Amino acid sequence: MHGYDDSFVQVNRISMNFGRIGAVREVSFEVKKGTIFGLVGSDGAGKSTLLRMMATMIRPSSGNILIDGIDVVSERKRVKDIMGYMPQRFGLYQDLTVAENIDFFMNVFNITGAERIKRREKYLGFSNLLPFVDRQTGDLSGGMKQKLGLACVLVHEPRLLILDEPTNGVDPVSRQEFWNILAQMRQEGMTIVVSTAYLDEGEKCDFLGLMHRAQLLDTATPADMRASHPTLESAMISRIREVDQELAHDSFKR
């Protein structure tokens, strides 16, 4: 954990209940300014729900989240101005071209004049999409669609970027290109929170949070999370099994 002086995101005992189901239970962590924080863990662990709460899409049942000291519930509008969020199914317009999609998002954020031209060149350039500006988005590959989605989220230059499994099902070359863009954004001072199903991507993060059964089990650097294990994957599996055995043991004792 980091001291509050250098943390950009503070998640304090956040819970989210859907009826009787606890989707996220008492989760707390901090994200240091200018770092990449990765959420990893089993399917259904609560990662997407947690990111949606951070992105102001749903209100927590309890606890609070501060982004640069701003409460995501009571000051939602202010938070949205400094944050970019890319959900698993990002809303690109399939019948618009690459250029028309990015122009639409720049209109939303009222980016005009020379700044508009500069950002269009920068983010489509990063994404290797400049040769495809006139192509219909529906005709792009999965990897190119994800890179266009990221470019559209980046045009208003958020200080915090929240990505929910952005490379799921994307080919390895496009995944690498996507992470090259994230590394560049981090170098420019952006803070990034990303969930991923790929543990090679987990290795690229500065810090990891391991989620399982709606709880955050550990936060550590990838190296510390691996510790005595040969790979990050074996370390995660071992930790999850350990928790499941403890839960089974507790149930048996009852």
N, C-alpha and C positions, 0 to 999 in steps of 0.2 A: 504494500500500500504506500501511497505517497502523501506528503504533507499537503494540506489544503492550499498552500501558497502556489504550488505549481500544477494543481489539478484543474483541468478544464471541465470535466464532467464528474459530478458526485451523485451516485445512486445510493440512497439511504433507506434501507429496510423496505424495499418495494415488494408489494404483493399484488397479484391480480387473480380474482376469482370469477369464474363463469359458473354461476349457480353454486353447486357444491364442489365443483372441481377447482382445485388450486393450480392455476397454470404457471404462476410464478410465486415463490414463497420466500419472503424475508431476504431478498437479495440486496447486498451492499457491495459496492466497489467504486474505485476512482479511476479516471483516465487522465494521464498526464498530458499536458499541452504539447502538441506537435509529435504525438506518437500514434502508432497503430495498435489498437486493442482488439484482439480476435476472440470471438465467442465460439467455442467448439463443444461438442457433446452429442449425445444420442438424439435420434429423431423424437420429436414430441417433448423435448426437455424444457421448452419454454423460451428458447432463444428468440424466435420471431415475435412473440408476445412482448418480451422485454424490450426489443428494439422498437416496436410500435409505440410503447409507452414513452420511450426516450424521444421519439419523433413526433410526439403530441397527437398521435392518431387515436389512442385510447387513454382514458383516465385510469390511473392506478386505483385499486381498492384501498390501499394504505401505503404509507411511506411517501417520500418525495424525491424528485430528481432536479438537480441544478445544473444548468449548462452556462458556464462562465458566470456563475452566481445568480442566474435567472431561473426562476421556478417554471417548469414546463407546463404546469396546470394554470397557475394564477396569472402568468405572463406569457401565454401561448403565442400571441402575435409577435412579441419581441424575439422569442426563441426561434420562430419559423424564419425570421429574417436572417439569422446567422447560421442556419442549419440546412443541409441538403439530405434528402432521404430517398433511397432507391429500394423499393420493396422487391420481393421475388418476381412478381409480375408487374413490371414497370409499364406505365401507360403511354407507350409511343403510338403515334397515329400511323397505322400500316399503309394507308392509301396516300400519305404525304411522302415527299422525297426527304432525303437526309437533311438537305438545306432547309426545307420547309419546317421540319420538326424542330431543328435548333432555333430557327427564327421564331417559331411559336413560343418556345420557352423564354427567349429573350424579350418578346412582347409582354409576357406575363410579368417579368421582373423589370420592365420599363428600361431596358438597356438600349441606348440609341447612339447615333453618330459614330465617331471614330472608335469609341469604346466597343461598340457592337461589332465592327469589322475586326478589331483586334482579337476579341474573345472568340469570335467564330473561327478565325484562322488558328488561334492557339489550341482550342479544345478539339476541333476536328483534326488538326495537325497531330496532336498528341495521340489521337485515336486511330491514326492512319486512314481517316475517312475522307480526306480532301478529294481523292480521285473519284469518289462515289457520291458527290453532293447531289447529283441529279437522279440517283437511283431511288426507286420507290422502297420505302422501309420494309414493306412486306416481302420484298425480293432479297433482302439481306440474309446472310447466314446467322445462326444463333449467336456466334461470337461477336459479329459486327453489330448486331442489334444491342447487345449488352454494352459494347463500347459507345454506341450512340446514346444509349440511356444514360451512361455515366457522363458523357459530354453535356447532355441536356441538364443534368443535375448540377454540373460544375459551373455553368455559365454565369450564375449570380455570385460565384466565388464565396461559397459558405466557409465559415471557420470550423464547422464540424460537419463531417460526412458520415452518414449512417447507411450501411449497405447490408442487405439481408440475402445471404448466399448468392452473391451476384454472378458467380461463374458456374453455377450448378448446371451440368449438362453441356458445358462449353468445351470445345476442343483444346488440347494442351497448349498449342501455339497462341491461341487467342487468350487463354488464361494467363499465360506469361506476359503478354502485351498489356492485359488489363492491370496486372500487378505492377508492371513497370510504370504505368500512369499513376497508380496509388503511391509508389515510392517517390515519384516526382512531386506529387501534391504534398506529401509529408515533408520533403526537403524544403518546400515553400512555406512550411509552418502550419499546414492544415492538421487538425486532429481527426482521426479516423476510427470508427467502431464498425467492425465487420464480422458477420457470422459466416462460417465456412464449413463445408462437409469434407474439404480436402486438407489433410494434415500437412502436406508439403506447403500449403498456403499458411497454415498455422505457424510454421517455422519462420515465415517472413514477417511475423508480427513482433512488436517489441514486448508485448505482454499478452497473456492468454487467460481467459476465464473458462473453466470447465463446468458445464451445466449438465445436470442429470436429475430427472424426476422433479422438475420445477425449482430446483435449488442450485446455487452456485457452490460447487465443492471446493474449488481452489482457484486462486489467481497467482500467476507466477510468470517469469520469463519462459520461453520455450525450453531453454537449456535447463532451468531449475525444475520445470515440470517433467522433463525426461529423467533427470537425475541419474538414478542407478539403472535405468532401462536402456536397451539398445536403440529404441525408437520412441517417438512421441506417441505413436499408435499403441504400442505395448504398455506404455505408462498410463495412458488414458483408460485402456481396457482394464488394467489391473486396479486402478482407483475406483472405477465404476463397479467392478465385481465386489470389491471390498465393501463399498457402501450397500450394495444389494444384499450381501451376506449379513451385514449388521442389521438391516431392516428385517430380513427373514428371521434372524435370531431373536430380535425384539418381539416380533409377531408370535413366534413360537412360545416365548416366555409368558406372554399374556394368556 
